[in-house]
Amino acid sequence: MGGSMSGSRSFERFAGWLSVLAGLAGLGYAVAFVLLKNAGMSALFLTLAPLLAIGGLVAVFERVRAIDAGIATVALALGAFGSLAASTHGVYDLANVLHPPASLPDLPSAVDPRGYATFALTGFALVLLGWLAGRTSDLPGWVGPMGMVLGVVLVATWLGRLIILDATSLLVLGPALVAGVLSPVFFLMLGAWLLGWRRSAT
């Protein structure tokens, strides 16, 4: 029993630091992509942020699977696959920056077309996890609604990029900007909570 509790606390701290780093990498991506317009830095942060975020997703899964193990497992599967595919997209972009090919086809990424994994799959995962989080007292009250809102915004971002495509359209730019701010904040707050900055026990 003691070993299990120790292992759980050890993972909690591990997931907490991963979530904090995911939030920082998400902020780095937003700055590099929107403000600096640095392709190399944005590709690097796109590689790191979703990969690091898996720790936070697993930590939430561990707390909601008792509510509905099936839905929680589907959510984790979607989130893990979406995160890994998004990270792979980042590596693809980074490889092209470090060693530019003679030409790049003007086609959607085969790994992550129009952000399908980055936005849609991760968004669906967060909606499901957020819904379950709202039904347990093992997580802060903000995790459920904030996770669901972030999930919906991510899915809306993907739909905008798929249907409209024009990055200057408010229907594309609006959800993308909200997601670009909300996602790092969510993982930073989750990481801080996992590391011990919890609500006072009631």
C-alpha positions as CSV (number, residue, x, y, z in Angstrom):
1,M,0.0,0.0,0.0
2,G,2.8,2.4,1.0
3,G,4.7,1.7,-2.2
4,S,1.6,2.3,-4.3
5,M,0.9,5.7,-2.6
6,S,4.5,6.7,-3.1
7,G,4.4,5.7,-6.7
8,S,1.2,7.7,-7.2
9,R,2.8,10.8,-5.6
10,S,5.9,10.3,-7.7
11,F,3.9,10.3,-10.9
12,E,1.8,13.2,-9.8
13,R,5.0,15.4,-9.5
14,F,6.3,14.0,-12.8
15,A,3.0,14.8,-14.5
16,G,2.9,18.2,-12.8
17,W,6.3,19.2,-14.2
18,L,5.4,17.9,-17.6
19,S,2.2,20.0,-17.6
20,V,4.1,23.1,-16.6
21,L,6.7,22.5,-19.3
22,A,3.8,21.9,-21.8
23,G,2.2,25.2,-20.8
24,L,5.6,27.0,-21.2
25,A,6.2,25.3,-24.6
26,G,2.7,26.3,-25.7
27,L,3.4,29.9,-24.8
28,G,6.7,29.7,-26.7
29,Y,4.9,28.4,-29.7
30,A,2.4,31.2,-29.7
31,V,5.2,33.8,-29.4
32,A,7.4,32.2,-32.0
33,F,4.5,31.6,-34.5
34,V,2.5,34.8,-34.1
35,L,5.0,37.5,-33.0
36,L,8.4,36.4,-34.0
37,K,7.3,34.4,-37.1
38,N,10.3,32.1,-36.5
39,A,9.6,28.8,-38.3
40,G,12.4,26.9,-36.5
41,M,11.3,28.0,-33.0
42,S,7.6,27.4,-33.7
43,A,8.4,23.9,-35.1
44,L,10.5,23.1,-32.0
45,F,7.8,24.2,-29.6
46,L,5.1,22.4,-31.6
47,T,7.2,19.3,-31.2
48,L,7.5,19.7,-27.4
49,A,4.2,21.1,-26.2
50,P,1.8,18.2,-27.2
51,L,4.4,15.6,-26.2
52,L,4.7,17.1,-22.7
53,A,1.0,17.5,-22.4
54,I,0.4,13.7,-22.4
55,G,1.5,13.7,-18.7
56,G,-1.3,16.0,-17.7
57,L,-3.8,14.1,-19.8
58,V,-2.8,10.9,-18.0
59,A,-3.0,12.6,-14.6
60,V,-6.6,13.7,-15.3
61,F,-7.5,10.3,-16.7
62,E,-6.3,8.7,-13.4
63,R,-8.8,10.8,-11.5
64,V,-11.8,10.4,-13.7
65,R,-11.6,6.7,-14.8
66,A,-13.6,5.7,-11.7
67,I,-16.5,7.8,-13.0
68,D,-16.7,5.9,-16.4
69,A,-13.6,3.8,-17.3
70,G,-14.8,3.3,-20.9
71,I,-15.3,7.0,-21.8
72,A,-12.1,7.9,-19.9
73,T,-10.1,5.4,-21.9
74,V,-11.5,6.6,-25.2
75,A,-10.6,10.2,-24.2
76,L,-7.0,9.2,-23.2
77,A,-6.6,7.3,-26.5
78,L,-7.8,10.3,-28.5
79,G,-5.6,12.7,-26.5
80,A,-2.5,10.6,-26.7
81,F,-2.8,9.9,-30.4
82,G,-3.6,13.5,-31.1
83,S,-0.6,14.7,-29.1
84,L,1.8,12.3,-30.7
85,A,0.6,13.2,-34.2
86,A,0.8,16.9,-33.4
87,S,4.4,16.4,-32.1
88,T,5.2,14.4,-35.3
89,H,3.9,17.4,-37.3
90,G,6.3,19.6,-35.4
91,V,9.2,17.3,-36.2
92,Y,8.2,17.3,-39.8
93,D,8.3,21.1,-39.8
94,L,11.6,21.2,-37.9
95,A,13.2,18.8,-40.4
96,N,12.2,21.0,-43.3
97,V,13.6,24.1,-41.5
98,L,16.9,22.4,-40.7
99,H,17.3,20.9,-44.1
100,P,15.0,22.7,-46.6
101,P,14.0,20.5,-49.5
102,A,14.1,21.8,-53.1
103,S,10.4,22.2,-52.9
104,L,7.4,21.5,-50.7
105,P,4.1,20.3,-52.0
106,D,1.2,22.7,-51.4
107,L,-0.8,20.0,-49.7
108,P,-2.1,19.4,-46.2
109,S,0.2,17.4,-43.9
110,A,-0.4,13.7,-44.3
111,V,0.2,13.2,-40.6
112,D,-1.9,16.1,-39.3
113,P,-4.1,17.5,-42.1
114,R,-5.3,21.0,-41.2
115,G,-4.5,20.3,-37.6
116,Y,-6.8,17.3,-37.3
117,A,-4.8,15.7,-34.6
118,T,-3.5,18.9,-33.0
119,F,-7.0,20.5,-32.8
120,A,-9.8,18.0,-33.4
121,L,-8.7,14.8,-31.7
122,T,-7.1,16.7,-28.7
123,G,-10.2,18.8,-28.5
124,F,-12.6,15.8,-28.4
125,A,-10.3,14.3,-25.7
126,L,-10.5,17.4,-23.6
127,V,-14.3,17.7,-23.9
128,L,-14.7,14.1,-22.7
129,L,-12.1,14.5,-19.9
130,G,-13.6,17.8,-18.9
131,W,-17.1,16.3,-18.7
132,L,-15.9,13.5,-16.5
133,A,-13.8,15.9,-14.4
134,G,-17.0,17.9,-13.6
135,R,-18.4,14.7,-11.9
136,T,-15.6,14.1,-9.5
137,S,-14.2,15.9,-6.4
138,D,-10.7,14.6,-7.1
139,L,-9.9,17.6,-9.4
140,P,-10.3,21.4,-8.9
141,G,-13.6,22.7,-10.0
142,W,-12.2,24.7,-12.9
143,V,-10.7,21.6,-14.7
144,G,-14.1,20.5,-16.0
145,P,-15.5,23.7,-17.6
146,M,-12.1,25.0,-18.7
147,G,-11.2,21.7,-20.3
148,M,-14.5,21.5,-22.1
149,V,-14.3,25.1,-23.4
150,L,-10.8,24.5,-24.6
151,G,-11.8,21.3,-26.3
152,V,-14.7,23.0,-28.1
153,V,-12.4,25.9,-29.2
154,L,-9.8,23.4,-30.5
155,V,-12.4,21.6,-32.6
156,A,-13.7,24.9,-33.9
157,T,-10.2,25.9,-34.9
158,W,-9.8,22.7,-36.9
159,L,-13.2,23.2,-38.6
160,G,-12.2,26.7,-39.5
161,R,-8.9,25.6,-41.0
162,L,-10.5,22.7,-42.8
163,I,-13.5,24.6,-44.3
164,I,-12.4,28.2,-44.6
165,L,-8.6,27.9,-44.5
166,D,-8.0,31.6,-44.9
167,A,-5.9,32.4,-41.8
168,T,-7.0,36.1,-41.8
169,S,-10.7,35.1,-41.4
170,L,-12.1,35.8,-38.0
171,L,-13.8,32.4,-38.0
172,V,-10.3,30.9,-38.2
173,L,-8.2,33.5,-36.3
174,G,-10.6,33.9,-33.4
175,P,-10.8,30.3,-32.2
176,A,-7.0,29.9,-32.9
177,L,-6.1,32.9,-30.7
178,V,-8.4,31.7,-27.9
179,A,-6.9,28.2,-28.0
180,G,-3.4,29.7,-28.2
181,V,-3.9,31.5,-24.9
182,L,-6.3,29.0,-23.1
183,S,-4.2,25.9,-23.7
184,P,-1.0,27.0,-22.1
185,V,-3.0,28.5,-19.2
186,F,-4.8,25.2,-18.7
187,F,-1.7,23.1,-18.5
188,L,0.2,25.6,-16.4
189,M,-2.7,25.7,-13.9
190,L,-3.0,21.9,-14.0
191,G,0.7,21.5,-13.5
192,A,0.8,23.9,-10.5
193,W,-2.1,22.0,-8.9
194,L,-0.4,18.6,-9.4
195,L,2.7,20.0,-7.9
196,G,0.9,20.9,-4.7
197,W,-0.7,24.3,-5.1
198,R,-4.1,22.9,-4.4
199,R,-7.3,24.3,-2.9
200,S,-7.5,24.1,0.8
201,A,-9.3,21.0,1.9
202,T,-12.9,21.5,2.8
